[in-house]
Amino acid sequence: MARLSGKVAVVTGGARGMGEATVRLLVEHGARVLIADVLDAPGQALADELGDSALYTHLDVSSESDWQAAIPLAETLGPLSVLVNNAAIIFQKTIVDTTVDDFMKIVSVNQLGVFLGMQAAFPALRDNGGGSIINVSSIDGLQSKNSLVAYSSTKWAVRGMTKAAAMEMGKFNIRVNSVHPGGIYTAMHGSDFMSREDADQFYQNHALPRVGLPREVAALTAFLASDEATYSTGAEFIADGGWSAGLVNDSLPQL
Ligand SMILES: NC(=O)c1ccc[n+]([C@@H]2O[C@H](COP(=O)([O-])OP(=O)(O)OC[C@H]3O[C@@H](n4cnc5c(N)ncnc54)[C@H](O)[C@@H]3O)[C@@H](O)[C@H]2O)c1
């Protein structure tokens, strides 16, 4: 039997990038997936390509009413057991240049969106006997960088909300974990205009001296969605090429 057979998942931001890689991997392992995004054309095309295993819906993660419509639609594929809160937007400005409107826009998608997703999915997951919620945070939810005051605040919030939700939902056999990618070669990372070789250059002093690929993060999500991860909850799962471990120092001896 396939690793995820019988699982039904919602993947937000599933039309491209890491979300798309996650949709593809979950389906490869036997799951059926509702692709939820604001990018309707690529989202629908992906669902069409995957046939009976996927549906697409327009869902703005910051809209409570969109969430109320999406969960019953997902359940037309079968009993919901997995939610991947992957959608987010990047924003890079200093504290001085970040307006309140900028800040609240990032919070409404990256933070409120994850809260609304967990809140909307909970009754179905509980009534179906349990499941797995995977919240995509970031390396910037473990540390941060100049210019990321808004984005990073939401990624730390995702990490914190994950732990609160794990405490509340564990007794219903619902596991909640956060995934922390490092630099991954997607549109958010400039894949539209930057070659992979150029992207690799940013990571030359990392333990693994290259950019990461969407499928390398999707693999962690697939593990957390599966019954191989039944004793993992409230935890951080990192796929960052060693970024959070430290940086290679060229002035010190090395292999
Ligand atoms: N790429 C990286 O280097 C990197 C690093 C760390 C964490 N992340 C995180 O990984 C996740 C996926 O990022 P990615 O690199 O694939 O980015 P991406 O920009 O390629 O994809 C993000 C997807 O989210 C969708 N989206 C944006 N706003 C939305 C909304 N309001 N409602 C629904 N969908 C919306 C977009 O349309 C897009 O399909 C994000 O949570 C991001 O913060 C990315």
Ligand as a Chemical Component Dictionary entry (heavy atoms), coordinates in Angstrom:
data_LIG
# 
_chem_comp.id                   LIG 
_chem_comp.type                 NON-POLYMER 
_chem_comp.pdbx_formal_charge   0 
_chem_comp.three_letter_code    LIG 
# 
loop_
_chem_comp_atom.comp_id 
_chem_comp_atom.atom_id 
_chem_comp_atom.alt_atom_id 
_chem_comp_atom.type_symbol 
_chem_comp_atom.charge 
_chem_comp_atom.model_Cartn_x 
_chem_comp_atom.model_Cartn_y 
_chem_comp_atom.model_Cartn_z 
_chem_comp_atom.pdbx_ordinal 
LIG N1  N1  N 0  12.002 29.927 -0.969 1  
LIG C1  C1  C 0  12.650 30.062 0.154  2  
LIG O1  O1  O 0  13.882 30.269 0.149  3  
LIG C2  C2  C 0  11.940 29.928 1.471  4  
LIG C3  C3  C 0  12.728 29.848 2.617  5  
LIG C4  C4  C 0  12.124 29.672 3.850  6  
LIG C5  C5  C 0  10.732 29.551 3.926  7  
LIG N2  N2  N 1  9.989  29.642 2.796  8  
LIG C6  C6  C 0  8.546  29.471 2.955  9  
LIG O2  O2  O 0  8.107  28.394 2.153  10 
LIG C7  C7  C 0  6.744  28.598 1.760  11 
LIG C8  C8  C 0  6.613  28.442 0.265  12 
LIG O3  O3  O 0  7.388  29.456 -0.357 13 
LIG P1  P1  P 0  7.906  29.376 -1.855 14 
LIG O4  O4  O 0  9.345  29.615 -1.812 15 
LIG O5  O5  O -1 7.372  28.159 -2.527 16 
LIG O6  O6  O 0  7.211  30.714 -2.438 17 
LIG P2  P2  P 0  6.411  31.007 -3.770 18 
LIG O7  O7  O 0  6.240  32.486 -3.779 19 
LIG O8  O8  O 0  7.012  30.324 -4.945 20 
LIG O9  O9  O 0  4.994  30.311 -3.503 21 
LIG C9  C9  C 0  4.098  30.815 -2.557 22 
LIG C10 C10 C 0  2.688  30.420 -2.975 23 
LIG O10 O10 O 0  1.776  30.998 -2.022 24 
LIG C11 C11 C 0  0.704  31.592 -2.733 25 
LIG N3  N3  N 0  0.073  32.659 -1.967 26 
LIG C12 C12 C 0  0.551  33.899 -1.692 27 
LIG N4  N4  N 0  -0.341 34.609 -1.008 28 
LIG C13 C13 C 0  -1.427 33.799 -0.838 29 
LIG C14 C14 C 0  -2.693 33.973 -0.208 30 
LIG N5  N5  N 0  -3.040 35.117 0.385  31 
LIG N6  N6  N 0  -3.535 32.918 -0.193 32 
LIG C15 C15 C 0  -3.212 31.756 -0.810 33 
LIG N7  N7  N 0  -2.046 31.548 -1.430 34 
LIG C16 C16 C 0  -1.169 32.565 -1.448 35 
LIG C17 C17 C 0  1.355  32.115 -4.009 36 
LIG O11 O11 O 0  0.395  32.397 -5.012 37 
LIG C18 C18 C 0  2.308  30.993 -4.363 38 
LIG O12 O12 O 0  1.676  29.996 -5.135 39 
LIG C19 C19 C 0  6.371  29.981 2.310  40 
LIG O13 O13 O 0  5.724  29.819 3.551  41 
LIG C20 C20 C 0  7.718  30.646 2.500  42 
LIG O14 O14 O 0  7.660  31.679 3.468  43 
LIG C21 C21 C 0  10.563 29.840 1.563  44 
# 
loop_
_chem_comp_bond.comp_id 
_chem_comp_bond.atom_id_1 
_chem_comp_bond.atom_id_2 
_chem_comp_bond.value_order 
_chem_comp_bond.pdbx_ordinal 
LIG N1  C1  SING 1  
LIG C1  O1  DOUB 2  
LIG C1  C2  SING 3  
LIG C2  C3  SING 4  
LIG C2  C21 DOUB 5  
LIG C3  C4  DOUB 6  
LIG C4  C5  SING 7  
LIG C5  N2  DOUB 8  
LIG N2  C6  SING 9  
LIG N2  C21 SING 10 
LIG C6  O2  SING 11 
LIG C6  C20 SING 12 
LIG O2  C7  SING 13 
LIG C7  C8  SING 14 
LIG C7  C19 SING 15 
LIG C8  O3  SING 16 
LIG O3  P1  SING 17 
LIG P1  O4  DOUB 18 
LIG P1  O5  SING 19 
LIG P1  O6  SING 20 
LIG O6  P2  SING 21 
LIG P2  O7  DOUB 22 
LIG P2  O8  SING 23 
LIG P2  O9  SING 24 
LIG O9  C9  SING 25 
LIG C9  C10 SING 26 
LIG C10 O10 SING 27 
LIG C10 C18 SING 28 
LIG O10 C11 SING 29 
LIG C11 N3  SING 30 
LIG C11 C17 SING 31 
LIG N3  C12 SING 32 
LIG N3  C16 SING 33 
LIG C12 N4  DOUB 34 
LIG N4  C13 SING 35 
LIG C13 C14 SING 36 
LIG C13 C16 DOUB 37 
LIG C14 N5  SING 38 
LIG C14 N6  DOUB 39 
LIG N6  C15 SING 40 
LIG C15 N7  DOUB 41 
LIG N7  C16 SING 42 
LIG C17 O11 SING 43 
LIG C17 C18 SING 44 
LIG C18 O12 SING 45 
LIG C19 O13 SING 46 
LIG C19 C20 SING 47 
LIG C20 O14 SING 48 
# 
